[in-house]
């Protein structure tokens, strides 16, 4: 009888733990910065090629959920702000936001700036949803080229 009660209590404890356990996607953010390349390769010449050499990458690590990024913003410490137009990031996909000018695609977006955004000596990238709630950030100090967020 005592063995059966102990076994029953163990099953109930295990069931409670499983019900209370958060799915992996709830514990780890599924929409996040994965990389920041703040110091474009070579000399900072201010050309569009050089401007597009600095970028941030946003990754959707969910296996099933898409994220509608319409109205989401990416900003830095100096309050430069990029706002996504109509855009959906599919599961297991990434989008790279380049500083300069280019043609937007499903994997590359362009800030349209004629000046550098990210400070080589340290900065923070902020990702906020369409109502201004912070969803993720990525900070770096003085770096050689890029940081994995």
C-alpha positions in Angstrom: 0.0 0.0 0.0 2.8 2.4 0.9 4.6 1.7 -2.4 1.4 2.5 -4.3 0.9 5.8 -2.5 4.6 6.7 -3.1 4.2 5.9 -6.8 1.0 7.9 -7.0 2.7 10.9 -5.4 5.6 10.6 -7.8 3.3 10.5 -10.8 1.3 13.6 -9.5 4.6 15.5 -8.9 5.8 14.7 -12.4 2.5 15.7 -13.9 2.5 19.0 -12.0 6.1 19.7 -13.1 5.2 19.0 -16.8 2.1 21.1 -16.7 3.9 24.0 -15.1 7.0 23.7 -17.3 7.3 26.5 -19.9 7.9 25.5 -23.5 11.4 26.1 -24.7 10.3 29.0 -27.0 8.7 30.8 -24.0 11.9 30.6 -22.0 14.2 31.6 -24.9 13.0 34.6 -27.0 12.2 33.5 -30.5 12.5 36.9 -32.0 15.9 38.4 -31.2 19.1 40.0 -32.5 21.6 37.4 -33.5 24.4 39.6 -34.8 25.6 43.2 -35.0 28.3 44.2 -37.4 29.0 47.7 -36.2 32.3 48.3 -37.9 32.1 47.9 -41.6 35.1 46.3 -43.3 38.0 48.5 -44.3 38.2 52.3 -43.9 35.0 54.1 -43.1 34.6 56.0 -46.4 31.0 56.9 -46.1 30.2 55.3 -49.5 26.9 53.3 -49.7 29.0 50.1 -49.9 30.7 51.0 -46.7 27.4 52.0 -45.0 25.8 48.7 -45.9 28.8 46.9 -44.4 27.4 47.8 -41.0 24.2 46.0 -40.1 22.2 44.1 -37.5 20.5 40.7 -37.9 17.2 39.8 -36.4 16.4 36.1 -36.2 13.1 34.2 -35.7 14.2 31.0 -33.9 10.7 29.6 -33.7 10.0 26.4 -35.6 6.4 27.3 -36.2 5.5 30.9 -35.6 5.9 33.8 -38.0 6.3 37.3 -36.7 4.6 40.3 -38.3 7.2 43.1 -37.9 5.0 45.8 -39.4 5.5 48.9 -37.3 8.4 47.3 -35.2 11.4 49.6 -34.7 15.1 49.2 -34.4 17.0 52.0 -32.7 20.3 52.9 -31.2 21.5 54.9 -28.1 21.4 58.1 -30.2 17.7 57.6 -31.1 18.2 56.9 -34.7 15.1 54.9 -35.6 14.2 52.4 -38.4 10.6 51.4 -38.7 9.6 48.3 -40.6 7.0 48.7 -43.2 4.8 45.7 -44.1 7.0 42.7 -43.3 6.6 39.1 -42.0 9.6 37.1 -40.7 9.0 33.4 -41.2 9.9 30.6 -38.8 13.7 29.8 -38.7 14.4 32.9 -40.9 16.6 36.0 -40.4 16.5 39.5 -41.8 19.5 41.8 -42.1 19.0 45.5 -41.6 21.8 47.4 -43.5 22.5 51.1 -42.7 22.7 52.4 -46.3 20.5 52.4 -49.3 19.3 49.3 -51.2 16.3 47.3 -52.4 14.3 45.6 -49.6 13.8 41.9 -49.9 12.6 39.1 -47.6 16.1 38.7 -46.1 17.6 42.2 -46.4 16.2 45.6 -45.4 17.8 49.0 -45.8 17.7 51.9 -43.3 18.3 54.4 -46.1 20.8 56.4 -44.1 23.6 58.4 -45.7 25.6 58.3 -42.4 26.8 55.5 -40.1 24.3 54.5 -37.4 26.2 52.1 -35.2 29.1 53.4 -33.1 32.3 51.3 -33.5 33.3 52.2 -29.9 30.1 50.8 -28.4 26.4 51.0 -28.9 23.1 49.2 -28.2 20.5 48.0 -30.7 16.9 48.0 -29.5 14.1 46.0 -31.0 10.6 47.3 -30.1 7.2 46.1 -31.2 4.6 48.4 -32.9 3.4 49.7 -29.5 6.9 50.5 -28.2 7.5 47.4 -26.0 11.1 46.4 -25.9 11.4 42.9 -27.3 15.2 42.5 -27.4 18.5 44.4 -27.3 22.1 43.8 -28.1 25.0 45.8 -26.7 28.7 45.9 -27.5 31.8 47.8 -26.5 34.8 48.5 -28.8 34.9 45.7 -31.2 37.0 44.6 -34.2 34.1 43.9 -36.5 31.0 42.2 -35.1 29.4 40.7 -32.1 27.1 37.7 -31.7 24.1 38.8 -29.7 
